[in-house]
């Protein structure tokens, strides 16, 4: 087999196996997708639509719009799954530069909503957040950069990574969108960690990050500082800044073990719970399906992450392993941060629950990441064994 592979690279014809039986590919292999991961994503999305129907006050229009967005997200995933890691690596720099250009455009021409300038609007076509694009472009760029250097990376390679991270993260933080800026930075940091940093170096970086916290606090906006103070003591302003956390924890606690039943949640149906169809949809899940329902969702998320990490770990090139692993660890952080902020163990940073909360740009970005992961896996399968 190895000799035949070398002959094919040199342009020589390859003889069929002596048995005369060619290896047959399955439908999933021809589509370049992983059926197990695909099935779990489908279950998550369908369950999410059911929760969204209740969280939106039984609004069919909202659920239909979300289903259409899911359809677009699936199409993006299937398209990206057809490309090889080598092609994706060539796209890393153009995607990164395009993201930077759009972030600069947001700074100059961006649409303002809820006190933040985060969106670009193409009249009559679409309104989207360019910062979402950087959640994919950033790990792609860092993975491409590191895969061209010897691993584990030296100080020069890490300095290049720091520059690549600082530019988009700084622009996103100016919008202001601290939550997304931290998630974009985390996506890059995960890729760097997977490149094989020593524990000593990681310890130094953690110490430096801790020392920089006072500087971060001084540069935060007043509302961001208020979120941190509210996290520490929600009861200090129960009718103001602490309202969201108090209502969400009340909803989750009132669900008990088995929940109140689908469409029967009082906190959500009586509209005590704010942003219940977006950032705080976990509270609706906890109230109506209880601890059992939340654990079922957590198990599904963990299975998706585990399968994704397995596919990334089986990649046969450095770029694929770094990018796939970074994407899956970032997906896990989205879940952890959203559930943490809704349950009161993390400050509120405006991170939606992946593939459950209402939102189009976020869903497309997440499924694009899964498409890249499946492309990495398909390339592994197509190589000779």
N, C-alpha and C positions, 0 to 999 in steps of 0.2 A: 504493500500500500504506500509506504513512504517513497519507494522508487517511482511508482506511478505518479505520485504528486509532484516530485521533482521533474519528471519528464513532461508533465502538463505545463509546468511553469516555463519550460524551455521551448514550448510549442510543438512537442512531439505527440503523436496520438497515443492514447492510453488504452491498453487492452482491457476488455471486460474481465471480471473475476472468472477464475477457472470453472466455477460451478455454473456460470451462465446466468445466475440469478442476480439482478440489480437490486440495490437497496431501495425500497419504496418509502416515499415520504408521506407523512400524514397530512391531513387538511390543515392542522395547526402549524405544522412546519412550513407549509407553503405560504401561509398567511404571516409567518414570522411572529407568532404570538405564543405565550405560555398559557395553556388552557386553565391551569389551576389558579394562576394569578388573575386571569380574565374572569373566571367564575366568581372569585371572592370580591372583585371590584363590582361586578354586576349585582351581587347580593347587597353590598354596602350601598350602592346607589339607589336600588329599589327600596330598601329599608329607609334610607334617607328621605326619599320622596314621601313615604308614609308619615314620617315624623314631621316633615315640612308642611304637609297638608293640615295637620293639627296645629302646628306652631303659627301658621299664617291665618288662622281663624277659618279653616276650611275654604280657603280661597283657591278655586280651581285655576284661575289665571296664573297665579304665582307658581303653582305646581307644574302647569303646562310650560310656562316659560323656562323653568328649571330643567324640565325634561328635554326641551329643545336644546338648551345649552349643554346638557349631558351628551346629546347626539353629536353636536359639534365637537365636543371634547373627545368622544370615541373616534371620530373621523381623524382628528389630529393625531391621536395615539396610533391608529393603524397606518397612517401615512409615514410617521416618523419611524415606525417599526421596520419599514422596508429598507432603510438606509444602513450602511455598514458603519462601524465605529470610526473607520478611517475617514469616511465622508463627514460624519459628525464632528470629528476633530478639525477638519478643514473649515467647518462652519463656525467653530468656536470664536475666533477673533471677529469675523463679520457680525455675529450675533451680539457679542459683547459691545462692539463699537456702535451698533444700531441702538442698543439699549441705552448707552451713554448719551447719544444724540437725542433720543426721545426724552430722557430725564432732563437734559438741558432745555428742551422744548417745553416741558412742563413748567420749569422755572420761569420761562418767559411768557408762554401762551396758555398755560394750564388752566383748566376749569376749576373753580373754587366750590367746594361743598363741605358743609359741616365744619367750617373754619379752617380747612386745609386745602392746599393746592396740589392735588395728586392726579388729576385726570386729564387726558387729552380727548378732544371731541372732534370727530369727523362728522360734520352736519348731515343728518339724515341717514347715517350709516352705523356708527358705533361710538360708544363712550367707554374708554378703558384706562387701566392703570399701567403705565410702562414699568413701574417698579415690579409688577408681577413677572414680567419677562426676565428681569434680572435674577429671579429665583432659579431659572434654568441656565441663563447665559453665564452667570457667575461661576457655578461649579464646573460648567463646560470649559470655561477659559482657564480656571485654575488647574483643572485636570490636564488640559492640553499643555499648559506651561510646565507642570511638574513632570509629565511623561517625557518631555524632551531633555530632562536633567537626570543625573544620577540620583538614585534613591538609596537611603533616606536623603532628603534635600539638605543642601548646605546653606550657609547664611546668605549667599548671593541669591539663590533660588527663592528663599523665604522672603528676602527683601523685595524681590519682584512680585511675589504674592501679596505682600502688604500694600504695595502701590496699586495693584489691580483691585484689591478690596476697598481701599480708602476712597477712590474716586466715586463709584456708584453709591456706596454707603453714605458718604457725606452728602451727596445730592438728595438721596431719599430722606435723610434725617432733616434736611432743610424744608421739606414740604409742609408741615412736619409729619413724619410717620416713623416714630421711633421703633414700633413693633416690627414693621416690615424691614427696616434697615438692619435690625438685629438678626432677623431671620435670614436675610441675604448674606450677612457676614457669617452666620452660623453655617450656611450651606458651603461656603468656601473653607471655613475652619475644619469642617468634617473631612473634606477632601485632603487637606493638609495632614490631619491626624492619621488618615488611612495610608498616607505615603510613608509612614514608618518613623515618626519622630520618637526620640528617646523620652523616657519618663522624666529625666532631669530637665530637659528643655521644656516639656509641658508644665512642670512645676514652676519654672521661671516665668513662663507666660501667664500662668494663673496668678502668680504673685504680682506681676506688673499690672494685670487687669484689675486686681483688687486695689492696688495703689492708685489707679486712675479713676476709681469710683467717685471720689470727691470732685474731680474735674468734670466728670459726666453730670453730676448733680448740679453743679453751677451753670452748666450750659443747657439744662433741660428747660422746657417751657413751663409756665406756671401750672397748666392743666396736667402736665406729665408728673410734676412733683406732687400735685394733689392726688393723683392716682396711687402713687406710692404710699402717701400718708393715709389714704383711705384703706389701702390694703392692710396696713398695720393696725388701724383702728376704725373699722367701718361705722361703728356706733357714734363716732364724733360728729357725723353729719348724716343722720339716718334719712332725712328727707331730701338731701342733695346729692353730694358725691358718693355717699355710701348706699344709696337706694338700690343700685344695680346689684351689688354683691349681696345685700341683705335679702332681696327678693329672690335671687337665684339660689342661694343656700337654703332659703325657706322652701322653695319649690322642690329642690332635690330631697331635702329631709322629709317633706310631707309625703313623698312617694313611698317611703318605707321599703319593704323587701320586694313586694310584687307590683307596686304602683297602683294608681287609681283607675287605670284603663285608658285605652286610646280615645282621644277627644274628651276626656273627663277631667283634665287638669284644671284646677280652679285658678291658680296663679297665672297661667298662660291664657286660658279662655276668658278670664275676667280682666285681662290686660294689665295686671299688676307687674308682670315681668317685661322689662324693656328689651328691645332688639331680640325678641324671642325667636325670630325666624332666621337670624344671622349669627351674631357672635354668641348669643346665649341659648342656642337651641339645645345644648346639653341639659339645661335645666328642665326643658319641656320633656326630654327623654327620661330624665330621672323621676319627674313627677308622675308621668303616665305609665312608665314601664318598671319603675322601681330599681332597686339594686340589681336584680336579676337582668333586667334589660340593659342597664349600663355595663354590667360585666360581659354580657353577650357582645355588645358593640366593641368593648375593649379587646375581647378575645379575637374578634374578626380583624381589628386593626393590627394586633400583634401577629396574627397569621400572615397578613399581607406583608408586613415589614420583614418577618422571618423568611418568607418565600422570596421577596425581593433581594434580601441580603445574600441568600443562597445563590440566586441567579448571578448577582454581581460578583460574588466570590469565585464562581466558576468561569468567569471571563478569561480569555486567553491573551489579553493584552493589558498593559498597565493603564492606559487611558480608560478602557471599559471598566476595569475594576474600581478605579478611583471615582469615576463619574457615577457608576451605578450605586456604589456604596454611599457616596455623598448624597445622592438623591433620596435614597431610602432612609437614611438617618435624619435628613431634613424633614421628610414626611412624618417620621416619628415625633420630631420636636413640635410640629404643628399640632398634632393630637395632644401631646403632653401639655403644651402651653394653653391651648383652648380649654381643656378640661380643668387644668390647674387654676386658671383665672376665674372660671365660672364657679368652681367649688371653693374659692377663697384662699387657696394656698399660693397663688401668684398674683401680682398686680394685673389690672385690666390693661391689655395692650392691643385690643382690636384684631385678634387672630381668629378667623372662622374655623369651624370644625370641618376637616377635609371631606369633600364629596357628600356632605350632609347639609351644611349651612347654605342658605340662598346666596348665589353669586355666580357670575359667568366667567370672568377673567381668571379667578382662582381655580375653578374646575378645569378650564382648558390648560392652565399651566401645570396642574398636578398630573393630568392625563398625558400631557406632553412628556413629562418626566418618566411616566410608566412606559410610554412608547419608546423612549431612548433605552430604557432598561431592557425591553423586549428585543430591541435591535441588537444590543450587546449579546443577549442570550442566543438569538437566531444565528449570529455570526459564529458563535462557539459551536453550534450544532452543525453548521455547514462545513467547518474545517474537518479534514480527514482524521480518523482516530488511529 
